[in-house]
Amino acid sequence: MKLLIVTSVVAFHKDVLKLFIKANIEAFSSSEIDGYKNGNSLVATQSWFPGDKGGNESVMLFSFTEEEKITQLFRYLKEYNEKLETNNPVRAVVLPIERSI
């Protein structure tokens, strides 16, 4: 079992969910996050004006799942990213699980 973490901008959330299901990853969690690309954006969020927009609205999905399903999802994500016309690709990482209960 491994820990899969995927991040994307909110606009791609539904597409990423479909790819999870296509890869038979049906048990996962998600959380809304703010994504930042460089230090200047972070400094801008520490403004005195609360109406100023901070990072990009993003989403993080994670799942404890099997290697075979992760391999399939990575294929789908690679194909998906190749068709994007933006500089905000879907990102994914896998971490080994040493122990679990």
C-alpha positions as a printed Julia matrix, in Angstrom:
101×3 Matrix{Float64}:
   0.0    0.0     0.0
   1.19   3.52   -0.83
   0.02   7.07   -0.19
  -1.02   8.87   -3.36
  -1.26  12.67   -3.31
  -2.64  14.62   -6.28
  -2.98  18.39   -6.61
  -4.7   20.46   -9.28
  -6.43  23.76   -9.79
 -10.13  23.65   -8.93
 -11.1   23.92  -12.59
  -9.72  20.38  -13.17
 -11.26  18.82  -10.04
 -14.13  17.0   -11.77
 -11.79  15.66  -14.45
  -9.35  14.36  -11.84
 -12.21  12.67   -9.95
 -13.19  10.88  -13.17
  -9.61   9.7   -13.63
  -9.53   8.35  -10.06
 -12.68   6.35  -10.76
 -11.34   5.19  -14.14
  -8.23   3.88  -12.33
 -10.49   2.08   -9.8
  -9.39   4.33   -6.93
 -12.74   4.7    -5.25
 -11.65   5.46   -1.67
  -9.98   8.86   -1.33
 -10.22  12.19    0.44
  -9.99  15.74   -0.86
  -9.36  19.18    0.54
  -9.47  22.68   -0.91
  -6.12  24.45   -0.77
  -4.49  27.63   -2.09
  -1.69  27.0    -4.56
   1.28  29.33   -5.0
   3.93  29.35   -7.72
   6.57  31.72   -6.32
   7.54  33.78   -3.28
   6.04  36.99   -4.67
   2.51  35.56   -4.54
   2.97  34.59   -0.91
   4.11  38.08    0.02
   1.09  39.55   -1.76
  -1.28  37.51    0.42
   0.06  39.14    3.54
  -1.58  42.41    2.54
  -3.46  44.81    4.8
  -6.36  44.62    2.35
  -8.43  41.46    2.94
 -10.04  41.7    -0.51
  -6.73  41.0    -2.24
  -6.67  37.56   -3.84
  -4.03  35.15   -2.55
  -3.11  31.89   -4.26
  -4.87  29.9    -6.91
  -7.89  27.93   -5.78
  -6.67  24.35   -5.84
  -7.61  20.92   -4.58
  -5.58  18.12   -3.03
  -6.76  14.53   -3.21
  -5.13  11.67   -1.37
  -5.62   7.94   -1.11
  -4.02   4.92    0.49
  -4.09   2.5    -2.41
  -2.3   -0.25   -4.32
   0.62   0.23   -6.72
  -1.3   -1.14   -9.73
  -4.06   1.47   -9.4
  -1.5    4.23   -8.96
   0.37   3.14  -12.08
  -2.85   3.31  -14.08
  -3.78   6.73  -12.66
  -0.32   8.09  -13.55
  -0.89   7.0   -17.18
  -4.23   8.82  -17.24
  -2.78  11.94  -15.61
   0.13  12.04  -18.06
  -2.3   11.87  -21.01
  -4.5   14.53  -19.38
  -1.59  16.92  -18.79
  -0.34  16.52  -22.36
  -3.66  17.92  -23.63
  -3.72  20.93  -21.29
  -3.23  24.41  -22.68
  -2.14  25.87  -19.35
   0.95  25.99  -17.18
  -0.95  24.41  -14.26
  -0.61  20.66  -14.79
  -2.09  18.13  -12.42
   0.67  17.0   -10.05
   0.94  13.62   -8.34
   3.37  11.99   -5.92
   3.54   8.6    -4.24
   4.94   7.91   -0.8
   5.68   4.48    0.65
   3.86   3.43    3.8
   6.21   1.86    6.33
   3.57   1.09    8.94
  -0.19   1.39    9.24
  -3.02   0.38   11.51
